[in-house]
Amino acid sequence: MHSLHFFSLIDYVKSWTVKDMEDCPEPPPPQDHCKEVNVDKEKTSADVKAILTSPLFKPCYDFLEEDVMVPFIENVVQQICVCFGDLDCACAMYDQFATQCIDRGFDTNGWQIAIEDAGC
């Protein structure tokens, strides 16, 4: 399996920290925007996973490691929740995923047309 370089701001910052819990304690967990705006997180997560495992994306999705995809899916879900459940808000993230797939040799060109459920 292979990994992508998807990360959140917190993951990026943590990658540069020295493991010194006394001077640099772990940051608090990220906010769950879905709770704040009352969006059904489980349904949204299932919708995102359905898009990322659709026939066009599935070969690339299967190629990647689960420890990369799980946080990526969570980031996409949180982005949708920040937009009060509007699936269109994840289009840039799906585009990033498609680009990363293309860089690894998978043909995901035209995903916006092929995957109508994405709403892009």
A tleap script that builds the chain and sets N, CA, C and O, in Angstrom:
source leaprc.protein.ff14SB
mol = sequence {
  NMET HIE SER LEU HIE PHE PHE SER LEU ILE
  ASP TYR VAL LYS SER TRP THR VAL LYS ASP
  MET GLU ASP CYS PRO GLU PRO PRO PRO PRO
  GLN ASP HIE CYS LYS GLU VAL ASN VAL ASP
  LYS GLU LYS THR SER ALA ASP VAL LYS ALA
  ILE LEU THR SER PRO LEU PHE LYS PRO CYS
  TYR ASP PHE LEU GLU GLU ASP VAL MET VAL
  PRO PHE ILE GLU ASN VAL VAL GLN GLN ILE
  CYS VAL CYS PHE GLY ASP LEU ASP CYS ALA
  CYS ALA MET TYR ASP GLN PHE ALA THR GLN
  CYS ILE ASP ARG GLY PHE ASP THR ASN GLY
  TRP GLN ILE ALA ILE GLU ASP ALA GLY CCYS
}
set mol.1.N position { 0.833 -1.174 0.000 }
set mol.1.CA position { 0.000 0.000 0.000 }
set mol.1.C position { 0.884 1.245 0.000 }
set mol.1.O position { 2.042 1.204 0.415 }
set mol.2.N position { 0.326 2.326 -0.463 }
set mol.2.CA position { 1.055 3.576 -0.536 }
set mol.2.C position { 0.260 4.658 0.178 }
set mol.2.O position { -0.919 4.477 0.481 }
set mol.3.N position { 0.899 5.756 0.437 }
set mol.3.CA position { 0.214 6.826 1.141 }
set mol.3.C position { 0.259 8.122 0.342 }
set mol.3.O position { 1.124 8.328 -0.509 }
set mol.4.N position { -0.694 8.976 0.643 }
set mol.4.CA position { -0.740 10.326 0.076 }
set mol.4.C position { -0.263 11.296 1.139 }
set mol.4.O position { -0.155 10.941 2.313 }
set mol.5.N position { 0.013 12.480 0.740 }
set mol.5.CA position { 0.447 13.492 1.683 }
set mol.5.C position { -0.700 14.431 2.025 }
set mol.5.O position { -0.561 15.652 1.963 }
set mol.6.N position { -1.852 13.832 2.392 }
set mol.6.CA position { -2.969 14.630 2.881 }
set mol.6.C position { -2.742 14.842 4.360 }
set mol.6.O position { -2.363 13.907 5.065 }
set mol.7.N position { -2.958 16.019 4.835 }
set mol.7.CA position { -2.809 16.256 6.251 }
set mol.7.C position { -3.595 17.481 6.637 }
set mol.7.O position { -3.943 18.327 5.814 }
set mol.8.N position { -3.855 17.539 7.908 }
set mol.8.CA position { -4.505 18.726 8.440 }
set mol.8.C position { -3.425 19.666 8.947 }
set mol.8.O position { -2.253 19.298 9.021 }
set mol.9.N position { -3.811 20.841 9.283 }
set mol.9.CA position { -2.867 21.806 9.827 }
set mol.9.C position { -2.241 21.254 11.105 }
set mol.9.O position { -1.041 21.415 11.330 }
set mol.10.N position { -3.041 20.612 11.931 }
set mol.10.CA position { -2.524 20.048 13.180 }
set mol.10.C position { -1.483 18.976 12.892 }
set mol.10.O position { -0.443 18.939 13.550 }
set mol.11.N position { -1.746 18.083 11.899 }
set mol.11.CA position { -0.778 17.052 11.547 }
set mol.11.C position { 0.528 17.674 11.069 }
set mol.11.O position { 1.609 17.186 11.399 }
set mol.12.N position { 0.428 18.749 10.294 }
set mol.12.CA position { 1.622 19.418 9.800 }
set mol.12.C position { 2.443 19.996 10.956 }
set mol.12.O position { 3.659 19.818 11.026 }
set mol.13.N position { 1.761 20.677 11.841 }
set mol.13.CA position { 2.452 21.279 12.978 }
set mol.13.C position { 3.086 20.197 13.842 }
set mol.13.O position { 4.229 20.337 14.276 }
set mol.14.N position { 2.351 19.125 14.092 }
set mol.14.CA position { 2.875 18.037 14.922 }
set mol.14.C position { 4.103 17.390 14.285 }
set mol.14.O position { 4.982 16.902 14.995 }
set mol.15.N position { 4.169 17.381 12.955 }
set mol.15.CA position { 5.305 16.747 12.285 }
set mol.15.C position { 6.613 17.504 12.538 }
set mol.15.O position { 7.697 16.939 12.390 }
set mol.16.N position { 6.511 18.764 12.913 }
set mol.16.CA position { 7.693 19.581 13.167 }
set mol.16.C position { 8.017 19.730 14.652 }
set mol.16.O position { 9.012 20.358 15.011 }
set mol.17.N position { 7.197 19.167 15.495 }
set mol.17.CA position { 7.433 19.333 16.924 }
set mol.17.C position { 8.464 18.343 17.440 }
set mol.17.O position { 8.644 17.257 16.890 }
set mol.18.N position { 9.122 18.743 18.493 }
set mol.18.CA position { 10.041 17.868 19.203 }
set mol.18.C position { 9.201 17.150 20.250 }
set mol.18.O position { 8.329 17.755 20.873 }
set mol.19.N position { 9.457 15.886 20.441 }
set mol.19.CA position { 8.668 15.119 21.395 }
set mol.19.C position { 9.048 15.523 22.821 }
set mol.19.O position { 9.786 14.814 23.504 }
set mol.20.N position { 8.542 16.645 23.245 }
set mol.20.CA position { 8.816 17.186 24.567 }
set mol.20.C position { 7.472 17.607 25.161 }
set mol.20.O position { 7.046 18.752 25.008 }
set mol.21.N position { 6.824 16.686 25.825 }
set mol.21.CA position { 5.481 16.934 26.331 }
set mol.21.C position { 5.447 18.014 27.415 }
set mol.21.O position { 4.411 18.642 27.636 }
set mol.22.N position { 6.569 18.226 28.083 }
set mol.22.CA position { 6.598 19.217 29.141 }
set mol.22.C position { 6.471 20.634 28.580 }
set mol.22.O position { 5.697 21.448 29.084 }
set mol.23.N position { 7.242 20.913 27.530 }
set mol.23.CA position { 7.233 22.239 26.936 }
set mol.23.C position { 6.236 22.390 25.790 }
set mol.23.O position { 5.862 23.503 25.421 }
set mol.24.N position { 5.825 21.291 25.250 }
set mol.24.CA position { 4.942 21.334 24.079 }
set mol.24.C position { 3.894 20.222 24.192 }
set mol.24.O position { 4.029 19.179 23.553 }
set mol.25.N position { 2.868 20.438 24.988 }
set mol.25.CA position { 1.857 19.389 25.159 }
set mol.25.C position { 1.044 19.174 23.889 }
set mol.25.O position { 1.012 20.028 23.003 }
set mol.26.N position { 0.397 18.034 23.817 }
set mol.26.CA position { -0.471 17.718 22.685 }
set mol.26.C position { -1.565 18.777 22.570 }
set mol.26.O position { -2.095 19.230 23.584 }
set mol.27.N position { -1.904 19.173 21.355 }
set mol.27.CA position { -3.000 20.136 21.190 }
set mol.27.C position { -4.329 19.453 21.491 }
set mol.27.O position { -4.419 18.226 21.449 }
set mol.28.N position { -5.341 20.226 21.787 }
set mol.28.CA position { -6.661 19.618 22.005 }
set mol.28.C position { -7.151 19.005 20.696 }
set mol.28.O position { -6.698 19.389 19.618 }
set mol.29.N position { -8.073 18.057 20.792 }
set mol.29.CA position { -8.595 17.467 19.558 }
set mol.29.C position { -9.321 18.517 18.723 }
set mol.29.O position { -9.850 19.490 19.261 }
set mol.30.N position { -9.342 18.316 17.414 }
set mol.30.CA position { -10.032 19.292 16.559 }
set mol.30.C position { -11.536 19.323 16.863 }
set mol.30.O position { -12.112 18.351 17.353 }
set mol.31.N position { -12.137 20.451 16.561 }
set mol.31.CA position { -13.578 20.597 16.762 }
set mol.31.C position { -14.330 19.689 15.812 }
set mol.31.O position { -13.887 19.435 14.691 }
set mol.32.N position { -15.473 19.202 16.271 }
set mol.32.CA position { -16.356 18.434 15.405 }
set mol.32.C position { -17.442 19.382 14.915 }
set mol.32.O position { -18.441 19.613 15.597 }
set mol.33.N position { -17.227 19.926 13.719 }
set mol.33.CA position { -18.148 20.916 13.159 }
set mol.33.C position { -19.521 20.325 12.886 }
set mol.33.O position { -20.513 21.054 12.851 }
set mol.34.N position { -19.590 19.020 12.694 }
set mol.34.CA position { -20.880 18.386 12.405 }
set mol.34.C position { -21.822 18.516 13.597 }
set mol.34.O position { -23.020 18.741 13.424 }
set mol.35.N position { -21.284 18.376 14.802 }
set mol.35.CA position { -22.109 18.536 16.004 }
set mol.35.C position { -22.580 19.970 16.146 }
set mol.35.O position { -23.719 20.229 16.536 }
set mol.36.N position { -21.690 20.899 15.824 }
set mol.36.CA position { -22.011 22.319 15.983 }
set mol.36.C position { -23.166 22.753 15.092 }
set mol.36.O position { -23.959 23.610 15.482 }
set mol.37.N position { -23.270 22.170 13.900 }
set mol.37.CA position { -24.298 22.613 12.945 }
set mol.37.C position { -25.385 21.559 12.727 }
set mol.37.O position { -26.229 21.697 11.842 }
set mol.38.N position { -25.350 20.503 13.548 }
set mol.38.CA position { -26.371 19.455 13.510 }
set mol.38.C position { -26.487 18.777 12.144 }
set mol.38.O position { -27.585 18.612 11.614 }
set mol.39.N position { -25.334 18.385 11.580 }
set mol.39.CA position { -25.300 17.611 10.336 }
set mol.39.C position { -25.089 16.153 10.710 }
set mol.39.O position { -24.285 15.850 11.592 }
set mol.40.N position { -25.802 15.246 10.049 }
set mol.40.CA position { -25.667 13.812 10.316 }
set mol.40.C position { -24.295 13.341 9.821 }
set mol.40.O position { -24.102 13.090 8.631 }
set mol.41.N position { -23.362 13.228 10.746 }
set mol.41.CA position { -21.977 12.907 10.410 }
set mol.41.C position { -21.844 11.508 9.808 }
set mol.41.O position { -21.072 11.312 8.870 }
set mol.42.N position { -22.586 10.537 10.335 }
set mol.42.CA position { -22.498 9.166 9.812 }
set mol.42.C position { -22.962 9.103 8.364 }
set mol.42.O position { -22.315 8.472 7.529 }
set mol.43.N position { -24.076 9.752 8.065 }
set mol.43.CA position { -24.580 9.755 6.688 }
set mol.43.C position { -23.617 10.494 5.760 }
set mol.43.O position { -23.332 10.033 4.655 }
set mol.44.N position { -23.123 11.633 6.215 }
set mol.44.CA position { -22.183 12.405 5.401 }
set mol.44.C position { -20.920 11.598 5.141 }
set mol.44.O position { -20.405 11.592 4.023 }
set mol.45.N position { -20.419 10.918 6.163 }
set mol.45.CA position { -19.234 10.075 6.011 }
set mol.45.C position { -19.489 8.945 5.020 }
set mol.45.O position { -18.626 8.632 4.200 }
set mol.46.N position { -20.661 8.335 5.091 }
set mol.46.CA position { -21.017 7.262 4.144 }
set mol.46.C position { -21.106 7.810 2.723 }
set mol.46.O position { -20.683 7.152 1.773 }
set mol.47.N position { -21.658 9.020 2.577 }
set mol.47.CA position { -21.756 9.645 1.248 }
set mol.47.C position { -20.360 9.917 0.670 }
set mol.47.O position { -20.106 9.665 -0.508 }
set mol.48.N position { -19.468 10.430 1.511 }
set mol.48.CA position { -18.097 10.719 1.063 }
set mol.48.C position { -17.390 9.437 0.671 }
set mol.48.O position { -16.734 9.379 -0.370 }
set mol.49.N position { -17.519 8.406 1.501 }
set mol.49.CA position { -16.862 7.134 1.195 }
set mol.49.C position { -17.431 6.533 -0.094 }
set mol.49.O position { -16.688 5.936 -0.873 }
set mol.50.N position { -18.725 6.682 -0.325 }
set mol.50.CA position { -19.337 6.182 -1.562 }
set mol.50.C position { -18.738 6.879 -2.784 }
set mol.50.O position { -18.517 6.246 -3.817 }
set mol.51.N position { -18.479 8.167 -2.667 }
set mol.51.CA position { -17.867 8.906 -3.777 }
set mol.51.C position { -16.435 8.434 -4.005 }
set mol.51.O position { -16.025 8.206 -5.143 }
set mol.52.N position { -15.674 8.288 -2.916 }
set mol.52.CA position { -14.268 7.894 -3.043 }
set mol.52.C position { -14.076 6.433 -3.434 }
set mol.52.O position { -12.988 6.039 -3.853 }
set mol.53.N position { -15.131 5.628 -3.299 }
set mol.53.CA position { -15.044 4.226 -3.719 }
set mol.53.C position { -15.889 3.966 -4.963 }
set mol.53.O position { -16.143 2.818 -5.326 }
set mol.54.N position { -16.320 5.052 -5.612 }
set mol.54.CA position { -17.061 4.902 -6.874 }
set mol.54.C position { -16.110 4.311 -7.924 }
set mol.54.O position { -14.892 4.379 -7.754 }
set mol.55.N position { -16.644 3.738 -8.998 }
set mol.55.CA position { -15.783 3.048 -9.976 }
set mol.55.C position { -14.579 3.847 -10.479 }
set mol.55.O position { -13.515 3.268 -10.698 }
set mol.56.N position { -14.717 5.147 -10.665 }
set mol.56.CA position { -13.603 5.939 -11.174 }
set mol.56.C position { -12.482 6.093 -10.141 }
set mol.56.O position { -11.304 6.027 -10.494 }
set mol.57.N position { -12.837 6.295 -8.876 }
set mol.57.CA position { -11.844 6.501 -7.820 }
set mol.57.C position { -11.384 5.208 -7.144 }
set mol.57.O position { -10.311 5.186 -6.542 }
set mol.58.N position { -12.166 4.138 -7.228 }
set mol.58.CA position { -11.894 2.928 -6.435 }
set mol.58.C position { -10.501 2.350 -6.626 }
set mol.58.O position { -9.879 1.993 -5.626 }
set mol.59.N position { -9.965 2.231 -7.837 }
set mol.59.CA position { -8.610 1.672 -7.963 }
set mol.59.C position { -7.570 2.477 -7.180 }
set mol.59.O position { -6.666 1.904 -6.572 }
set mol.60.N position { -7.698 3.778 -7.195 }
set mol.60.CA position { -6.778 4.634 -6.448 }
set mol.60.C position { -7.036 4.503 -4.950 }
set mol.60.O position { -6.093 4.407 -4.164 }
set mol.61.N position { -8.296 4.499 -4.556 }
set mol.61.CA position { -8.663 4.360 -3.150 }
set mol.61.C position { -8.081 3.063 -2.582 }
set mol.61.O position { -7.508 3.063 -1.493 }
set mol.62.N position { -8.227 1.965 -3.318 }
set mol.62.CA position { -7.721 0.657 -2.869 }
set mol.62.C position { -6.197 0.629 -2.790 }
set mol.62.O position { -5.627 -0.137 -2.013 }
set mol.63.N position { -5.539 1.459 -3.591 }
set mol.63.CA position { -4.083 1.528 -3.642 }
set mol.63.C position { -3.505 2.194 -2.389 }
set mol.63.O position { -2.371 1.923 -1.995 }
set mol.64.N position { -4.292 3.055 -1.783 }
set mol.64.CA position { -3.801 3.864 -0.663 }
set mol.64.C position { -4.025 3.168 0.676 }
set mol.64.O position { -4.905 2.319 0.819 }
set mol.65.N position { -3.216 3.547 1.637 }
set mol.65.CA position { -3.309 2.954 2.964 }
set mol.65.C position { -4.498 3.519 3.734 }
set mol.65.O position { -4.856 4.688 3.589 }
set mol.66.N position { -5.096 2.669 4.547 }
set mol.66.CA position { -6.258 3.073 5.329 }
set mol.66.C position { -5.928 4.203 6.297 }
set mol.66.O position { -6.766 5.065 6.559 }
set mol.67.N position { -4.700 4.200 6.829 }
set mol.67.CA position { -4.345 5.255 7.781 }
set mol.67.C position { -4.233 6.623 7.108 }
set mol.67.O position { -4.135 7.641 7.793 }
set mol.68.N position { -4.247 6.655 5.793 }
set mol.68.CA position { -4.294 7.922 5.052 }
set mol.68.C position { -5.739 8.258 4.696 }
set mol.68.O position { -6.160 9.409 4.803 }
set mol.69.N position { -6.487 7.257 4.277 }
set mol.69.CA position { -7.845 7.507 3.802 }
set mol.69.C position { -8.807 7.871 4.932 }
set mol.69.O position { -9.672 8.728 4.749 }
set mol.70.N position { -8.674 7.245 6.075 }
set mol.70.CA position { -9.600 7.533 7.177 }
set mol.70.C position { -9.516 9.009 7.587 }
set mol.70.O position { -10.554 9.663 7.690 }
set mol.71.N position { -8.309 9.557 7.824 }
set mol.71.CA position { -8.270 10.988 8.157 }
set mol.71.C position { -8.700 11.887 6.991 }
set mol.71.O position { -9.287 12.947 7.209 }
set mol.72.N position { -8.409 11.467 5.765 }
set mol.72.CA position { -8.825 12.275 4.619 }
set mol.72.C position { -10.352 12.338 4.555 }
set mol.72.O position { -10.925 13.408 4.351 }
set mol.73.N position { -11.001 11.196 4.730 }
set mol.73.CA position { -12.472 11.167 4.718 }
set mol.73.C position { -13.006 12.064 5.835 }
set mol.73.O position { -13.955 12.818 5.617 }
set mol.74.N position { -12.411 11.993 7.028 }
set mol.74.CA position { -12.844 12.840 8.139 }
set mol.74.C position { -12.677 14.319 7.792 }
set mol.74.O position { -13.540 15.131 8.125 }
set mol.75.N position { -11.587 14.670 7.135 }
set mol.75.CA position { -11.379 16.069 6.730 }
set mol.75.C position { -12.433 16.526 5.729 }
set mol.75.O position { -12.926 17.652 5.808 }
set mol.76.N position { -12.778 15.648 4.784 }
set mol.76.CA position { -13.809 15.981 3.801 }
set mol.76.C position { -15.148 16.171 4.518 }
set mol.76.O position { -15.871 17.131 4.247 }
set mol.77.N position { -15.473 15.262 5.425 }
set mol.77.CA position { -16.730 15.364 6.180 }
set mol.77.C position { -16.775 16.673 6.964 }
set mol.77.O position { -17.792 17.368 6.952 }
set mol.78.N position { -15.689 17.012 7.641 }
set mol.78.CA position { -15.663 18.255 8.411 }
set mol.78.C position { -15.833 19.472 7.503 }
set mol.78.O position { -16.491 20.443 7.878 }
set mol.79.N position { -15.239 19.417 6.310 }
set mol.79.CA position { -15.394 20.525 5.359 }
set mol.79.C position { -16.859 20.684 4.967 }
set mol.79.O position { -17.367 21.802 4.882 }
set mol.80.N position { -17.524 19.581 4.731 }
set mol.80.CA position { -18.950 19.622 4.377 }
set mol.80.C position { -19.764 20.179 5.544 }
set mol.80.O position { -20.685 20.970 5.345 }
set mol.81.N position { -19.421 19.764 6.752 }
set mol.81.CA position { -20.153 20.244 7.926 }
set mol.81.C position { -19.951 21.735 8.146 }
set mol.81.O position { -20.881 22.431 8.553 }
set mol.82.N position { -18.747 22.236 7.883 }
set mol.82.CA position { -18.498 23.676 7.999 }
set mol.82.C position { -19.438 24.437 7.072 }
set mol.82.O position { -19.810 25.576 7.356 }
set mol.83.N position { -19.814 23.818 5.984 }
set mol.83.CA position { -20.729 24.435 5.002 }
set mol.83.C position { -22.178 24.021 5.251 }
set mol.83.O position { -23.007 24.059 4.342 }
set mol.84.N position { -22.474 23.629 6.483 }
set mol.84.CA position { -23.835 23.262 6.877 }
set mol.84.C position { -24.415 22.122 6.041 }
set mol.84.O position { -25.609 22.108 5.741 }
set mol.85.N position { -23.560 21.169 5.667 }
set mol.85.CA position { -24.015 19.979 4.956 }
set mol.85.C position { -24.002 20.087 3.444 }
set mol.85.O position { -24.435 19.162 2.757 }
set mol.86.N position { -23.518 21.189 2.917 }
set mol.86.CA position { -23.478 21.384 1.456 }
set mol.86.C position { -22.343 20.562 0.855 }
set mol.86.O position { -21.170 20.869 1.071 }
set mol.87.N position { -22.686 19.522 0.102 }
set mol.87.CA position { -21.687 18.616 -0.476 }
set mol.87.C position { -20.749 19.316 -1.457 }
set mol.87.O position { -19.624 18.861 -1.664 }
set mol.88.N position { -21.196 20.410 -2.058 }
set mol.88.CA position { -20.349 21.146 -3.006 }
set mol.88.C position { -19.072 21.666 -2.355 }
set mol.88.O position { -18.075 21.893 -3.040 }
set mol.89.N position { -19.095 21.854 -1.056 }
set mol.89.CA position { -17.919 22.397 -0.359 }
set mol.89.C position { -16.735 21.436 -0.369 }
set mol.89.O position { -15.614 21.841 -0.064 }
set mol.90.N position { -16.960 20.190 -0.709 }
set mol.90.CA position { -15.871 19.210 -0.734 }
set mol.90.C position { -15.245 19.065 -2.118 }
set mol.90.O position { -14.310 18.282 -2.286 }
set mol.91.N position { -15.737 19.795 -3.103 }
set mol.91.CA position { -15.250 19.632 -4.479 }
set mol.91.C position { -13.741 19.838 -4.595 }
set mol.91.O position { -13.068 19.086 -5.300 }
set mol.92.N position { -13.212 20.837 -3.918 }
set mol.92.CA position { -11.765 21.090 -4.000 }
set mol.92.C position { -10.979 19.918 -3.412 }
set mol.92.O position { -9.900 19.586 -3.904 }
set mol.93.N position { -11.508 19.296 -2.371 }
set mol.93.CA position { -10.812 18.157 -1.766 }
set mol.93.C position { -10.881 16.931 -2.675 }
set mol.93.O position { -9.910 16.184 -2.792 }
set mol.94.N position { -12.025 16.728 -3.315 }
set mol.94.CA position { -12.118 15.625 -4.284 }
set mol.94.C position { -11.160 15.872 -5.444 }
set mol.94.O position { -10.531 14.944 -5.952 }
set mol.95.N position { -11.057 17.129 -5.855 }
set mol.95.CA position { -10.137 17.474 -6.938 }
set mol.95.C position { -8.694 17.198 -6.524 }
set mol.95.O position { -7.899 16.707 -7.325 }
set mol.96.N position { -8.362 17.509 -5.294 }
set mol.96.CA position { -7.024 17.214 -4.769 }
set mol.96.C position { -6.779 15.703 -4.793 }
set mol.96.O position { -5.703 15.250 -5.183 }
set mol.97.N position { -7.771 14.937 -4.378 }
set mol.97.CA position { -7.661 13.481 -4.393 }
set mol.97.C position { -7.446 12.984 -5.822 }
set mol.97.O position { -6.579 12.144 -6.066 }
set mol.98.N position { -8.232 13.502 -6.761 }
set mol.98.CA position { -8.103 13.095 -8.161 }
set mol.98.C position { -6.713 13.412 -8.702 }
set mol.98.O position { -6.126 12.605 -9.422 }
set mol.99.N position { -6.195 14.568 -8.361 }
set mol.99.CA position { -4.852 14.956 -8.807 }
set mol.99.C position { -3.795 14.026 -8.228 }
set mol.99.O position { -2.880 13.604 -8.935 }
set mol.100.N position { -3.917 13.709 -6.950 }
set mol.100.CA position { -2.980 12.775 -6.326 }
set mol.100.C position { -3.061 11.403 -6.998 }
set mol.100.O position { -2.040 10.737 -7.171 }
set mol.101.N position { -4.252 10.984 -7.372 }
set mol.101.CA position { -4.422 9.700 -8.066 }
set mol.101.C position { -3.765 9.735 -9.440 }
set mol.101.O position { -3.082 8.788 -9.831 }
set mol.102.N position { -3.969 10.821 -10.168 }
set mol.102.CA position { -3.350 10.973 -11.488 }
set mol.102.C position { -1.832 10.912 -11.352 }
set mol.102.O position { -1.156 10.275 -12.160 }
set mol.103.N position { -1.301 11.574 -10.330 }
set mol.103.CA position { 0.146 11.563 -10.093 }
set mol.103.C position { 0.669 10.152 -9.840 }
set mol.103.O position { 1.857 9.890 -10.032 }
set mol.104.N position { -0.197 9.248 -9.414 }
set mol.104.CA position { 0.196 7.864 -9.141 }
set mol.104.C position { -0.178 6.918 -10.286 }
set mol.104.O position { -0.065 5.699 -10.161 }
set mol.105.N position { -0.621 7.496 -11.397 }
set mol.105.CA position { -0.878 6.691 -12.583 }
set mol.105.C position { -2.311 6.238 -12.774 }
set mol.105.O position { -2.581 5.427 -13.660 }
set mol.106.N position { -3.237 6.736 -11.971 }
set mol.106.CA position { -4.646 6.360 -12.109 }
set mol.106.C position { -5.370 7.427 -12.916 }
set mol.106.O position { -5.148 8.623 -12.727 }
set mol.107.N position { -6.234 6.985 -13.812 }
set mol.107.CA position { -6.967 7.917 -14.665 }
set mol.107.C position { -8.242 8.359 -13.952 }
set mol.107.O position { -9.222 7.616 -13.902 }
set mol.108.N position { -8.222 9.553 -13.412 }
set mol.108.CA position { -9.404 10.109 -12.756 }
set mol.108.C position { -9.855 11.394 -13.452 }
set mol.108.O position { -10.621 12.176 -12.889 }
set mol.109.N position { -9.379 11.603 -14.668 }
set mol.109.CA position { -9.793 12.783 -15.434 }
set mol.109.C position { -11.301 12.753 -15.645 }
set mol.109.O position { -11.886 11.699 -15.893 }
set mol.110.N position { -11.907 13.897 -15.544 }
set mol.110.CA position { -13.347 14.011 -15.766 }
set mol.110.C position { -14.183 13.509 -14.604 }
set mol.110.O position { -15.363 13.207 -14.778 }
set mol.111.N position { -13.593 13.414 -13.427 }
set mol.111.CA position { -14.326 12.884 -12.281 }
set mol.111.C position { -15.561 13.725 -11.965 }
set mol.111.O position { -16.562 13.192 -11.486 }
set mol.112.N position { -15.503 15.029 -12.227 }
set mol.112.CA position { -16.631 15.906 -11.905 }
set mol.112.C position { -17.886 15.512 -12.685 }
set mol.112.O position { -19.002 15.661 -12.186 }
set mol.113.N position { -17.706 15.019 -13.887 }
set mol.113.CA position { -18.842 14.597 -14.717 }
set mol.113.C position { -19.216 13.155 -14.406 }
set mol.113.O position { -20.400 12.823 -14.343 }
set mol.114.N position { -18.227 12.300 -14.212 }
set mol.114.CA position { -18.461 10.887 -13.986 }
set mol.114.C position { -19.108 10.599 -12.630 }
set mol.114.O position { -19.863 9.636 -12.494 }
set mol.115.N position { -18.819 11.414 -11.647 }
set mol.115.CA position { -19.339 11.176 -10.300 }
set mol.115.C position { -20.340 12.280 -9.964 }
set mol.115.O position { -20.006 13.252 -9.286 }
set mol.116.N position { -21.544 12.119 -10.437 }
set mol.116.CA position { -22.586 13.139 -10.275 }
set mol.116.C position { -22.952 13.354 -8.815 }
set mol.116.O position { -23.331 14.464 -8.439 }
set mol.117.N position { -22.847 12.309 -7.970 }
set mol.117.CA position { -23.221 12.428 -6.567 }
set mol.117.C position { -22.359 13.423 -5.807 }
set mol.117.O position { -22.759 13.916 -4.752 }
set mol.118.N position { -21.177 13.723 -6.338 }
set mol.118.CA position { -20.289 14.667 -5.667 }
set mol.118.C position { -20.847 16.082 -5.717 }
set mol.118.O position { -20.492 16.913 -4.882 }
set mol.119.N position { -21.700 16.365 -6.666 }
set mol.119.CA position { -22.295 17.692 -6.771 }
set mol.119.C position { -21.350 18.761 -7.262 }
set mol.119.O position { -21.547 19.948 -7.000 }
set mol.120.N position { -20.327 18.342 -7.972 }
set mol.120.CA position { -19.330 19.313 -8.423 }
set mol.120.C position { -19.558 19.641 -9.859 }
set mol.120.O position { -18.823 20.443 -10.434 }
savepdb mol mol.pdb
quit
